[in-house]
Amino acid sequence: MRWGFMPVIAVLGCVDLPPGSLPRPGTVEGNIRLTPGSRGDVFVFLYPQGKGLPAEAVAPRYVTAVSDLRLSAGDARFVFGNVQPNPYRLWAFLDIDRSFSADLDVLVQPGAGDRVAQGVELNLQPGERLEQDLSIGVPVPHEPPAFRLGGVPRGVVELPDQPVLPVSLELVTEPLGGLLSLSRLAFRVGLGDSNADGIADDSDGDGLVDLYPNVVLRFLPRPGQLVPTDRRGAQASVIVPLVFDPGPFLALLRGDASAEVAVDRLEVFLVPQAQAITEEPGLGRVVTPMDAIPVGEYELLVLHESGQYWRLPNALATEAAREAGGPFESQGVRFRFIHSNGVDGGQ
């Protein structure tokens, strides 16, 4: 069963200001409503319009928290003060097992046993005091898809930008020394059903159902490395897809959009075609094939339909992870596309 809380993206206008004027900040506040008997710390996020967990992993504009101590005392109030007027998406989750860590990028998301809220789209006007309560009650059944790269404990994986032979990578689930529940850790393969109507999605209209998880290498451009932009001048997200053999899973799923197959490893194959992903006004998500794979640094990202994700490299491989029992060298593997003739593109 999927969580069923993927956000509904509303089309909201930006705040128009007279030339030369400064926007007056506003306030977003409200109360947290929990299922009776729930305990834990609540983390509340303001994301850019239509962005953020659980739909995608992006940095929030504002973060606040309501501690278990305050909630137990009957104080469920959250406040974002001095917020710049703009459209936002408000979202929150209840961290029951206290696994949240602001210092560790992959642990700022809900895990097994936590509770989540529906995302709410807001449009904060200059100087406005906006009131919006949040109900948190949807249970999270699984851990994020934490993994390591099979056979590569550390270092950099170099990939050709024009591969002659098939390139494959093995992803293996990684419990990370007890940070995550082993019994609820797996790659959960299922059919896409974004509107929960029981019918498998075909988002690109190619006649094939969408299959999760999504696995991609995402470009991490350095200063001076150019990437495509959308109509508003915002940088596109550049990815190189990785796919797995769908045959065995489709046979087991039998077209049932509510079914999942849990496995502890996936072999994925490189699709030698970079894609630029943009959000275009009036069009939504637009995928544009690129002429070549940009050389440079990439991260490996696995995304479940639930919105839970994992990536390599991540902060668990750094000094910040020591208090969590790390560092974990398996989480520090990096990825780099190089020119096929062996020249590193000036990196």
C-alpha positions in Angstrom: 0.0 0.0 0.0 1.3 3.4 -0.9 1.1 6.4 1.4 -1.3 8.3 -0.8 -0.2 11.7 0.2 1.6 13.0 -2.9 0.8 16.7 -3.1 -1.7 18.3 -5.4 0.1 21.1 -7.0 -2.1 24.3 -7.3 -1.3 27.0 -9.8 -0.7 30.1 -7.7 0.5 33.5 -8.9 3.6 35.2 -7.6 3.4 38.5 -5.7 3.5 41.6 -7.9 5.2 44.6 -6.4 5.5 48.2 -7.6 8.9 49.0 -9.1 11.5 49.9 -6.5 9.4 48.8 -3.5 10.5 46.3 -0.9 8.2 43.5 0.1 7.0 43.5 3.7 7.6 40.1 5.3 4.7 38.1 6.6 4.0 35.3 9.0 2.8 31.7 8.5 1.4 30.0 11.6 -1.0 27.4 12.7 -1.6 24.4 14.9 -0.5 20.8 14.5 -3.3 18.2 14.7 -2.1 14.7 15.6 -3.8 11.3 15.7 -4.7 10.7 19.4 -1.9 8.8 21.2 0.8 9.9 18.7 4.2 11.0 20.2 7.3 12.5 18.8 8.8 15.7 17.4 7.1 17.5 14.6 9.1 19.2 11.8 7.4 21.8 9.7 8.8 23.0 6.3 8.0 25.8 3.9 9.2 24.8 0.4 9.1 26.7 -2.9 5.8 26.5 -4.7 5.1 22.9 -5.8 8.4 21.6 -4.4 9.8 19.6 -1.5 9.3 16.3 0.3 7.7 13.9 -0.3 7.5 14.8 -4.0 11.2 15.6 -4.4 14.3 16.3 -2.4 15.0 20.0 -2.4 16.1 22.4 0.3 13.2 24.1 2.2 13.1 27.9 2.4 12.1 27.8 6.1 12.1 25.1 8.8 10.6 25.0 12.3 9.8 22.4 14.9 7.3 21.5 17.6 8.9 19.3 20.3 7.3 16.3 21.8 7.6 18.1 25.2 5.5 21.0 23.9 3.0 18.8 22.2 2.6 16.8 25.5 1.9 20.0 27.3 -0.8 20.9 24.9 1.1 23.5 22.9 0.9 22.5 19.2 1.5 25.9 17.7 4.1 26.5 14.9 5.2 29.9 13.6 7.3 31.1 10.7 8.1 34.7 11.3 9.7 37.2 8.9 8.7 35.2 5.8 9.2 36.9 2.4 5.9 37.1 0.4 5.7 34.4 -2.2 3.9 31.2 -3.1 5.0 28.3 -0.8 4.2 24.7 -0.1 3.7 23.9 3.6 4.4 20.3 4.8 5.3 18.5 8.0 5.9 15.1 9.5 5.9 13.5 13.0 9.3 11.9 13.8 8.2 9.1 16.1 11.6 7.3 16.5 13.6 10.5 16.5 15.7 9.5 13.5 15.6 13.0 12.0 19.0 14.7 11.7 19.4 18.2 10.3 23.1 17.6 9.8 22.6 14.4 7.6 20.9 15.1 4.3 19.3 11.7 3.8 17.9 11.6 7.3 15.7 14.8 7.0 12.9 12.6 5.6 10.3 10.4 7.3 11.1 6.7 7.9 9.2 3.6 8.9 6.6 4.3 11.6 6.6 8.1 11.2 3.4 10.1 10.3 3.1 12.7 7.5 0.8 15.5 6.5 -0.8 16.4 3.2 1.1 19.2 1.5 -0.7 22.6 1.4 -0.1 25.3 -1.2 0.0 28.9 0.2 0.4 32.3 -1.4 1.7 34.7 1.3 1.0 38.4 0.5 3.2 41.3 1.8 2.7 41.8 5.5 0.0 39.1 5.7 -0.5 36.9 8.8 -1.6 33.6 7.2 -3.2 30.9 9.4 -3.0 27.3 8.3 -3.4 24.2 10.5 -1.8 20.9 9.5 -3.2 17.4 10.3 -0.5 14.7 10.6 -1.8 11.2 10.5 -0.8 9.2 7.4 1.6 6.4 8.5 4.8 5.7 6.7 5.2 1.9 6.3 8.8 1.6 5.0 12.3 3.0 5.4 13.8 5.2 2.7 15.6 3.1 0.0 19.1 3.2 1.6 21.7 1.5 -0.5 25.4 1.0 -1.2 27.0 0.3 -4.5 27.9 -3.4 -4.9 31.6 -4.1 -5.2 32.7 -0.4 -4.8 33.3 0.5 -1.1 34.8 3.9 -1.7 36.2 6.4 -4.2 35.0 7.6 -7.6 33.2 5.7 -10.3 34.1 7.0 -13.7 31.7 6.5 -16.5 32.1 7.2 -20.3 30.0 9.9 -21.8 29.7 7.8 -25.0 29.7 4.2 -23.8 30.4 1.5 -26.4 29.4 -1.4 -24.1 26.4 -1.6 -21.7 27.2 -0.1 -18.3 25.6 -1.6 -15.3 25.6 -0.9 -11.5 24.5 -3.1 -8.6 22.5 -1.4 -5.8 22.4 -3.3 -2.5 20.2 -2.3 0.4 22.2 -0.9 3.4 20.9 -0.9 7.0 23.6 1.5 8.1 24.5 0.1 11.5 21.0 0.1 12.9 20.1 3.6 11.8 17.2 2.1 9.8 14.9 -0.9 10.5 16.3 -3.8 8.5 12.8 -5.5 8.5 11.4 -2.5 6.6 14.3 -1.7 4.3 14.1 -2.8 0.6 13.7 -1.5 -2.9 10.0 -1.6 -3.4 9.2 -2.1 -7.1 5.7 -1.1 -8.2 3.6 0.5 -10.9 3.1 4.2 -10.8 -0.3 5.4 -9.7 0.0 9.1 -8.9 -3.7 9.8 -8.7 -4.5 6.6 -6.7 -7.2 5.6 -9.1 -6.0 2.0 -9.2 -4.9 2.3 -12.8 -1.2 2.2 -13.6 0.2 5.5 -15.0 1.8 6.0 -18.4 3.2 9.5 -17.8 5.1 9.8 -21.1 2.5 8.2 -23.3 4.8 5.6 -24.7 2.3 2.7 -24.1 4.4 1.3 -21.2 3.4 1.6 -17.6 5.5 3.6 -15.2 7.7 1.4 -13.0 9.2 2.5 -9.7 11.7 3.1 -8.2 13.2 5.8 -10.4 17.0 5.6 -10.6 19.0 8.4 -12.1 22.4 10.0 -12.1 21.9 13.7 -11.5 24.4 16.3 -12.7 26.1 18.4 -10.1 27.4 21.3 -12.2 30.4 23.2 -10.9 30.8 27.0 -11.4 31.3 27.7 -15.0 29.5 24.5 -16.2 26.5 25.5 -18.2 23.2 23.6 -18.2 19.9 24.4 -20.0 17.4 26.8 -18.5 13.6 27.0 -18.5 11.6 30.0 -19.9 12.2 31.9 -16.7 15.9 31.4 -16.7 16.0 28.8 -13.9 18.5 26.0 -14.3 17.2 22.6 -15.5 17.9 19.4 -13.6 20.1 17.3 -15.8 19.8 13.6 -15.4 21.0 10.4 -17.0 18.4 7.6 -16.5 19.3 4.1 -15.1 16.8 1.3 -15.8 16.3 -2.3 -14.5 14.9 -5.3 -16.3 11.1 -4.9 -15.9 10.1 -8.4 -17.1 10.2 -10.3 -13.8 8.5 -7.6 -11.9 5.7 -7.0 -14.4 4.9 -10.7 -14.3 4.6 -10.6 -10.5 2.7 -7.3 -10.4 0.2 -8.5 -13.0 -1.0 -4.9 -13.6 -2.0 -4.3 -10.0 -1.2 -0.7 -9.2 -1.5 -1.4 -5.5 1.0 -4.2 -5.4 4.7 -4.1 -4.7 7.7 -6.4 -4.9 10.4 -6.0 -2.3 14.0 -6.9 -3.2 17.3 -6.3 -1.5 19.3 -5.5 -4.6 18.8 -4.1 -8.1 21.0 -4.3 -11.2 20.5 -1.1 -13.2 21.7 -0.2 -16.7 22.8 3.1 -18.0 20.7 4.8 -20.6 23.3 6.8 -22.6 21.0 9.9 -23.0 21.1 12.9 -20.8 17.8 14.7 -20.2 17.0 18.3 -19.1 14.0 18.5 -16.7 12.3 21.8 -16.4 9.0 23.1 -15.0 7.3 25.3 -17.6 4.4 27.6 -16.9 1.2 26.1 -18.2 3.0 22.9 -19.2 4.3 21.4 -16.0 7.2 19.0 -16.1 9.0 19.0 -19.5 11.7 16.5 -20.4 14.1 17.5 -23.2 16.7 15.1 -24.6 20.3 16.6 -24.7 22.8 16.1 -27.5 25.5 14.8 -25.1 26.0 13.8 -21.5 27.8 16.6 -19.7 31.1 15.6 -18.3 31.6 16.2 -14.6 30.3 15.1 -11.2 27.0 13.3 -10.6 25.0 11.8 -7.7 23.2 8.5 -7.9 19.5 9.0 -6.8 16.9 6.4 -6.1 13.3 7.7 -5.7 10.3 5.6 -4.6 6.8 6.6 -5.7 6.1 7.4 -2.0 8.7 10.3 -2.3 11.3 8.6 -0.1 14.7 8.7 -1.6 18.3 7.9 -1.1 21.4 9.2 -2.8 25.2 8.6 -3.1 27.3 10.4 -2.1 25.5 11.7 1.1 26.5 13.3 4.4 26.7 10.0 6.2 30.2 9.6 4.8 31.3 12.9 6.5 32.5 13.9 9.9 28.9 15.0 10.7 27.9 11.3 10.8 30.1 10.3 13.7 27.4 10.8 16.3 25.2 8.5 14.3 27.7 5.7 14.4 29.6 6.6 11.2 31.2 7.7 9.1 30.0 5.2 6.5 32.5 4.9 3.7 29.9 3.1 1.5 27.9 6.3 1.4 30.7 8.5 0.0 31.1 6.9 -3.4 31.1 9.6 -6.1 30.3 9.4 -9.8 31.9 11.2 -12.7 31.3 11.2 -16.4 34.4 11.6 -18.5 35.0 11.9 -22.2 35.2 8.4 -23.8 38.8 9.1 -25.0 39.8 9.3 -21.3 40.1 13.1 -21.1 38.4 14.4 -18.0 36.8 17.4 -19.7 39.0 19.8 -17.8 37.7 18.8 -14.4 
